[in-house]
Amino acid sequence: MDNDFDNALSAPPADASVMPTRRQLLAALSAAGIGTVAFRRAVAQTVRQSGGIDEESIRNAEWVAGIELSEEERKTAAASVQGVLRKCEQMRAVAVGYDTVPAIRFDPEMFDAEVCVRANQCPKCLSPSDPVVPDKPGLSEHLSFRSIRELGTALRSGDVSAVQLTRYCLDGLTQCDPVLKCVVTLTEDLAMRQAEQADRELAAGQDRGPLHGIPWGAKDLIAVADYPTTWGAPQFTKRVIEQTATVAQKLEHAGAVLVAKLSLGALAMGDRWFGGQTRNPWNPEQGSSGSSAGSASAVAAGLVPFALGSETLGSIVSPSRRCGIAALRPTFGRVSRQGCMALSWTMDKIGPLARNIDDCGLVFDAIHGADSGDPTSVERWFQWPMQVDLRQLKIGRVEGVPLATADQKILGILEELGANIIPVSLPDEFPEWAVSLMLDAEAATIFHDLVATKNTDGLNRWPEIFRKMHFMTAVDYLHASRLRSRLMQKMSDVFRLVDLYIGGGDLGICNLTGHPTVVIPAVMAGDGETRQPACGTLTGRLHDEATLLAAARLVESHTGVPGQNVPGINAVKSHESPGN
């Protein structure tokens, strides 16, 4: 077994002319698991002052940490630190790109042997559903808040062309962005080419499916060739990644038309980016939340029929709830992340934001599946649209957690429809917000170069997080991972009792375990100009997005919440339908 202490003692002496920085010393001591944070800081400081690592450096640091080592332990520790530093310097000399993944991967199925079998077949509670064929919107009617199926009907009947619809969305984004600040880059040239192609194909009878000719927006951590992918950060405003992300390729194959790269909080934190703060269309005095800030804002304002966002720890669910729209955070691994900014290799997920559940299902149907570019992605069963038999479902009501008004509305609808409601408890013996330090540690690793070069302006709270995570040891990270394993086992037990559950305050838990959640606008809340949809959530089994979406669509049909019309808001000015 390789041993750093033995290797350090036998290794050649370090080049005395190369003095390690205090940051390097702290990282090396942390990697070696030597002492407390206070002890490591003291060692690093004394080493910088004395000009080298020796037994006296270790001795001078002991009083800070409140420990006392023997002479032999000091000698061994000093040699060990020198050896570890040499290894760290060797590793740091090798350039590693932002798109390089570590040789580990998170598997949400690992503690439930039934998941893989169950997720490869249609659940017994579901049956195929014929899509509701909408009345086609007349040209005199507002197109901003039409569903994907309604727009598809208009495209196929010739009442509107893909080029007209695309121009309509581009104009709306241009008009409303000064207030909403939801657009990073308009992809106008690409959009018009894709729209023209969609019109030619539809006219020739070549129909790619329900998304054919439908405009959409991409959170600007999704790479699109020939356009900047900024990650919302001033450090990357000019950077172009010449490989389109898999999700964008899949949507192009489905005939969808990309009209804009939409804002995200810097490096996927919050709603503040280098262009300002993205706003909630229902209340432009309020931020849209994040980090899929522009995706939620643009959809809620009727500027695009749907958008893609990403979630690591709330970045789809939170802005969707703030802006009053529908959304799906899929199971970890259901959607490829190839070509998308990594924040946490073990927690990042890509999903759709739209104004109704059916639209979320249509988009998810186009983007899910395994991809060789993302080693965590898997192929599991999914079909849409589906209808659910509530008599065959067990739906959990989480005990010990107050239900928000929207969640209460969802519960009431399900009870009225005859659902079998079962009290259930989520695991509470694990500090999930402490375990989520794994996210911060992974993010600090990915963006280490920004900290090392002190290039951290405009990154919200990330610089503080990145710096402090250099003092989290590998031992601590792996201990958090073990607690995460226990949490996954407990959640597996929960889903042996129920098929899905309502609410539950589970944002931290389910982003660590990889379970899917759907956001449903359920009630109108607030007064006067601040009145807007309030959203509840349903959370389901791993890879069972079909049941989750089918149940959510059934609830949605009974809420009475309109999926359109953001009234009386200066940020979203009325613009006429094409042809008038």
Steps between C-alpha positions, in 0.01 A plus 500: 500500500639842400576716802567875479713492815730228363514658156581840644789361706651327200436773243777737383504841670281772354653779298579759767466779246132421448312620806141370520224752553298503819201380296698203373615416850146510635375282218781251551447477875127458438559227241726320744230517767746655745339664802219749527439799276655726765810279518540497122469880486764538769740262326457683172562836662815393681634333187456819300673702770790263558560417133464122519324199645680352797435365847506851647224607259283218629587578864408868465160410363402252772382752760243646260340161446519401866700184431848383588705266281804299587837580341466198274147604396625850415781359290260267316239772447754746357631243254147395407392852417801546271415177318135591458590845369723348233214277387257793499740703288527213252121478470448874465753513218253303286230714337147373562207648307164594646340210313721230655303279736655310792537122496200457729129529429183521702246221454155572652397136444780340700298435816175383341535185291142532376547839335665386178241226437205723588631797299521302176130427471173691508357523854169317547333822611553658156347458159560692176294814463393662179620860493231761536465662160467874568294745307731682267568860607385762256746762379316762702571312823809550714764231438722571799329257735392225264603144580740305282211293360298815420794655322560173316141500377543855369827408327355194329182677391698782346350766727852596605840403366805400702678810366215725619487331840876523536505868407216557748709346781818685401312832498342426837834412657654820361212712625477359851864427582589856611272444799523125554872461418440138402697488171874454473516443122235495231577216256321675217695365203478141622132544589401628158688218326331240720158663454535515123599134496200412719263677260647318199476162672146548628387618156653184351323276751814424701383532859759455774243499779330743740805727544547555127516876438460590871736771635690441824769649722811342653648583838839645413701213643384286205758526224392592147764516227577845357341681796647605835432276798565735791387308809372840619853593607707798381804270466332317209306768311692450174554123524356287218486121540505346154297195588125515546369331815313173456169643626515780243583249227203285601263795490633602159439144380142533631459813288500755784634850429755652740435874533714601800762412757332597827649641818621315805653626820879506475630141487147379573436690824191714547358746246783758484732481201731738318200662328315577824223323690240299311145596600173321574249607228214492751684746722796670327609649833593147601780277373396183317704280736755265352704375365281418197396862530458597136333172407227546761456871432475465121250214521283676759498818289383312192821576310575134419270196519761304697858512618762269642653559841726310734485414868766409750328614817175675409581677174197372307250467784570837665469737199201304368321548830598867513374567147191277523568247225516123455831316498661159531823426682572150366672210669878538508635338183179515293628788283851535359712785632758479222583854392348655813695678773587270788441632850471166679578177317279306741199736518449695173178433304344652184124544467214690330313812616165575334156641570322165538577139587426360155765728350752377757421142400542575129840662554622230737400238243738666254803544727521194729723200438852365521789684335860385465609858572362478854602181683228550763215508247269199466226368274177436690136462394295810425195571288281804470213580527380254763198487729510375857257284699500653847348184646830325438712774652614556857562869558689622802417796721823585683450515875665761720535752218238776455340500157512824306172628358579366153590157639177496701310572179673208327423270792135607499464434126654154530272415794192617305608280209515197730875465541638277773681743732754346738692681777873471445814633668812610319836417660596767753796339676750625241614864470433526127616862479832398654528206260440744214850634566588236242359740241719784625809278502440385143432856383818624670694229316347588163571872539828474690687700235278805558594500868867427436525795261278724719262540205176495699329836442129482423450143624246572774583297814707240318846643584437464874369145450786400271762627743357334809457165323877476461500416869257208471701180511455203271404308813215745568379480139491122509327501838231724350473254213439216743225697674356561154492124447301458820260774386452321167417177681243677718332663200486160333302384802261796464420403141422146602202652680386758241526570129532874545443761769386861535728783610721399789770768505726249329718722281825404672415133544388427145782686330737278696309179421415586139118471521281689249263784589231677300387858567128576455333844502212422738337818637496872436656681793567859605307819446464753221802538276699242698241225443657201323491117493639323806653160431509170683711192435471127454805278541517150355699180472833492320446505120119504537448835333204360303293433812607827655404705194173310446393563861606864475306551177189355665539741791566789264171438318314564827687801640328769296829690476544653153823406331524835327448874515732692729273806533582862560879463516710762330780246452289292264342734250230373271618429149275407211476162333671466162272583212328795668 
